């Protein structure tokens, strides 16, 4: 929701720890993304498109992550927009 300007650029030691669905020899599994992370003034993102915004920035902009519709409704009661953590779209 916020256009961030890179603060430090690419941090070669930081890797994305977002869980991604995949498969291995035993079938469905989850693994860490592992892509390089780019830090900004408001959070960070990785080369594969995962992003995270710091809590202080979310609060200043009036939104927060909500894992489902119920959590989004609870946030709405407090005047906060509930946003899907996977794609940044508000719950409607």
C-alpha positions as CSV (number, residue, x, y, z in Angstrom):
1,X,0.0,0.0,0.0
2,X,3.0,2.3,0.5
3,X,5.4,3.2,-2.3
4,X,8.8,2.6,-0.6
5,X,12.1,4.0,-1.5
6,X,15.0,1.5,-1.1
7,X,17.0,2.5,2.0
8,X,20.0,0.1,1.6
9,X,19.3,-1.7,-1.6
10,X,20.2,-5.4,-1.9
11,X,21.5,-7.0,1.3
12,X,23.3,-10.1,0.0
13,X,23.2,-11.8,3.4
14,X,19.4,-11.5,3.9
15,X,17.2,-14.1,2.4
16,X,13.4,-14.3,2.2
17,X,11.9,-16.6,4.8
18,X,8.4,-16.5,3.4
19,X,7.0,-20.0,3.2
20,X,6.2,-21.3,-0.3
21,X,4.2,-24.4,-1.3
22,X,6.1,-27.0,-3.3
23,X,6.8,-30.7,-3.7
24,X,9.5,-33.1,-2.8
25,X,10.0,-36.8,-3.0
26,X,7.3,-37.2,-0.2
27,X,4.7,-35.0,-1.9
28,X,3.4,-31.6,-1.0
29,X,5.6,-29.5,1.3
30,X,6.5,-25.9,2.2
31,X,10.0,-24.4,2.0
32,X,11.5,-20.9,2.5
33,X,11.6,-18.7,-0.5
34,X,15.3,-18.0,-0.2
35,X,15.4,-15.1,-2.7
36,X,17.6,-12.1,-1.9
37,X,15.9,-9.4,0.2
38,X,15.9,-5.6,-0.5
39,X,15.3,-3.4,2.5
40,X,13.4,-0.1,2.3
41,X,12.5,2.7,4.7
42,X,9.1,1.0,5.3
43,X,9.9,-2.7,5.2
44,X,11.4,-5.1,2.8
45,X,10.7,-7.2,-0.3
46,X,12.4,-10.0,-2.2
47,X,13.3,-10.7,-5.8
48,X,10.3,-13.1,-6.1
49,X,7.8,-10.4,-5.0
50,X,7.2,-11.2,-1.3
51,X,6.9,-8.1,0.8
52,X,6.5,-7.0,4.4
53,X,5.7,-3.5,5.8
54,X,6.8,-2.6,9.3
55,X,4.1,-2.2,11.9
56,X,4.7,1.5,12.5
57,X,4.2,2.2,8.8
58,X,1.0,0.1,8.6
59,X,-0.4,1.9,11.7
60,X,0.5,5.4,10.2
61,X,-1.3,4.4,7.0
62,X,-4.4,2.9,8.8
63,X,-4.1,-0.7,7.7
64,X,-2.7,-4.0,9.0
65,X,-2.3,-7.6,7.9
66,X,-5.4,-9.8,8.4
67,X,-5.2,-13.5,7.8
68,X,-8.9,-14.0,7.1
69,X,-12.2,-12.2,6.8
70,X,-13.0,-12.5,10.6
71,X,-9.7,-10.8,11.6
72,X,-10.4,-8.1,9.0
73,X,-13.8,-7.4,10.5
74,X,-12.2,-7.1,14.0
75,X,-9.7,-4.6,12.6
76,X,-12.5,-2.7,10.9
77,X,-14.2,-2.2,14.2
78,X,-11.1,-0.4,15.3
79,X,-11.0,1.7,12.1
80,X,-8.2,-0.2,10.6
81,X,-8.3,-1.7,7.0
82,X,-7.5,-5.4,7.0
83,X,-5.2,-6.4,4.2
84,X,-4.4,-9.9,2.8
85,X,-0.8,-10.8,3.7
86,X,-0.2,-12.7,0.4
87,X,-1.1,-10.0,-2.1
88,X,-1.8,-6.8,-0.2
89,X,-5.5,-6.5,-1.3
90,X,-8.0,-5.4,1.3
91,X,-10.6,-7.9,2.5
92,X,-13.9,-7.0,1.2
